[in-house]
Amino acid sequence: MQLILKERMRLNIFGMIDRNNRYDGFSTTENITVDKVVDFLDRLSFRIKKNTFVVLDNARVHRCKLMAELRAIWDEDCFFSSCFHTRHI
């Protein structure tokens, strides 16, 4: 079988892995926007039962004003988050 694509497709994935290597997230062929990330993290914050540490890289959607405002709310509900700044060696 041969698959012929008319245009170039891109798959974007956002998610998390727990200590038992279980993945929870989503994938899309669209851009990952702050609204999609916020929706995922907000739903996750209602399901977690233990303190959770979330590492966000330096992507633009992770640094926007809305994320900063919501991180303060999530932190109050035992949903801990932190920015992770990557370094190139």
C-alpha positions as a Markdown table, in Angstrom:
| # | Residue | x | y | z |
|---|---|---|---|---|
| 1 | Met | 0.0 | 0.0 | 0.0 |
| 2 | Gln | 1.2 | 3.5 | -0.8 |
| 3 | Leu | 0.1 | 6.6 | 0.9 |
| 4 | Ile | 0.3 | 9.8 | -1.2 |
| 5 | Leu | -0.1 | 13.1 | 0.6 |
| 6 | Lys | -1.1 | 16.2 | -1.3 |
| 7 | Glu | 0.4 | 18.5 | 1.2 |
| 8 | Arg | 2.9 | 18.2 | 4.0 |
| 9 | Met | 1.4 | 17.1 | 7.3 |
| 10 | Arg | 2.8 | 17.9 | 10.7 |
| 11 | Leu | 1.8 | 16.3 | 13.9 |
| 12 | Asn | 2.1 | 18.3 | 17.1 |
| 13 | Ile | 2.0 | 16.4 | 20.5 |
| 14 | Phe | 1.5 | 17.8 | 24.0 |
| 15 | Gly | 1.4 | 15.6 | 27.0 |
| 16 | Met | 2.8 | 14.3 | 30.2 |
| 17 | Ile | 4.3 | 11.1 | 31.5 |
| 18 | Asp | 3.8 | 9.9 | 35.1 |
| 19 | Arg | 6.2 | 7.9 | 37.2 |
| 20 | Asn | 4.8 | 4.7 | 35.8 |
| 21 | Asn | 5.4 | 5.8 | 32.2 |
| 22 | Arg | 1.7 | 6.4 | 31.5 |
| 23 | Tyr | 1.2 | 9.1 | 28.8 |
| 24 | Asp | -1.7 | 11.6 | 29.1 |
| 25 | Gly | -2.0 | 14.2 | 26.4 |
| 26 | Phe | -3.2 | 15.1 | 22.9 |
| 27 | Ser | -2.0 | 15.3 | 19.4 |
| 28 | Thr | -3.2 | 17.6 | 16.6 |
| 29 | Thr | -2.2 | 18.5 | 13.0 |
| 30 | Glu | -3.0 | 22.1 | 13.9 |
| 31 | Asn | -0.8 | 24.5 | 15.9 |
| 32 | Ile | -0.7 | 24.0 | 19.6 |
| 33 | Thr | -2.2 | 27.2 | 21.0 |
| 34 | Val | -2.3 | 28.5 | 24.5 |
| 35 | Asp | -6.0 | 27.7 | 24.6 |
| 36 | Lys | -5.3 | 24.0 | 23.9 |
| 37 | Val | -2.5 | 23.8 | 26.5 |
| 38 | Val | -4.7 | 25.7 | 29.1 |
| 39 | Asp | -7.6 | 23.4 | 28.4 |
| 40 | Phe | -5.5 | 20.3 | 28.9 |
| 41 | Leu | -3.8 | 21.5 | 32.1 |
| 42 | Asp | -7.1 | 22.7 | 33.5 |
| 43 | Arg | -8.7 | 19.4 | 33.0 |
| 44 | Leu | -5.6 | 17.6 | 34.4 |
| 45 | Ser | -5.7 | 19.8 | 37.5 |
| 46 | Phe | -9.1 | 18.4 | 38.4 |
| 47 | Arg | -8.0 | 14.8 | 38.0 |
| 48 | Ile | -4.8 | 14.8 | 40.0 |
| 49 | Lys | -4.8 | 13.3 | 43.5 |
| 50 | Lys | -1.2 | 14.0 | 44.5 |
| 51 | Asn | 1.0 | 17.0 | 44.3 |
| 52 | Thr | 2.2 | 17.3 | 40.7 |
| 53 | Phe | 5.2 | 19.0 | 39.3 |
| 54 | Val | 4.9 | 20.2 | 35.8 |
| 55 | Val | 7.9 | 21.2 | 33.8 |
| 56 | Leu | 7.3 | 23.6 | 30.9 |
| 57 | Asp | 10.0 | 24.5 | 28.4 |
| 58 | Asn | 10.5 | 28.0 | 27.1 |
| 59 | Ala | 7.9 | 27.8 | 24.3 |
| 60 | Arg | 5.9 | 31.0 | 23.6 |
| 61 | Val | 2.6 | 29.4 | 24.8 |
| 62 | His | 4.2 | 28.5 | 28.1 |
| 63 | Arg | 5.4 | 32.1 | 28.7 |
| 64 | Cys | 2.2 | 34.0 | 27.8 |
| 65 | Lys | 0.2 | 36.2 | 30.2 |
| 66 | Leu | -2.7 | 33.8 | 30.4 |
| 67 | Met | -0.5 | 30.9 | 31.5 |
| 68 | Ala | 1.2 | 33.1 | 34.1 |
| 69 | Glu | -2.2 | 34.0 | 35.5 |
| 70 | Leu | -3.5 | 30.4 | 35.6 |
| 71 | Arg | -0.3 | 29.0 | 37.0 |
| 72 | Ala | -1.0 | 31.1 | 40.2 |
| 73 | Ile | -4.5 | 29.5 | 40.4 |
| 74 | Trp | -3.2 | 26.0 | 39.8 |
| 75 | Asp | -0.5 | 26.4 | 42.4 |
| 76 | Glu | -3.2 | 27.2 | 45.0 |
| 77 | Asp | -4.8 | 23.9 | 44.2 |
| 78 | Cys | -1.6 | 21.9 | 44.7 |
| 79 | Phe | -0.9 | 21.9 | 41.0 |
| 80 | Phe | 2.8 | 23.0 | 40.9 |
| 81 | Ser | 4.4 | 24.3 | 37.8 |
| 82 | Ser | 7.8 | 25.6 | 36.9 |
| 83 | Cys | 9.5 | 27.0 | 33.8 |
| 84 | Phe | 12.4 | 25.0 | 32.5 |
| 85 | His | 14.9 | 27.0 | 30.5 |
| 86 | Thr | 16.8 | 24.9 | 28.1 |
| 87 | Arg | 20.5 | 25.5 | 27.5 |
| 88 | His | 22.4 | 24.6 | 24.4 |
| 89 | Ile | 25.8 | 23.2 | 25.0 |
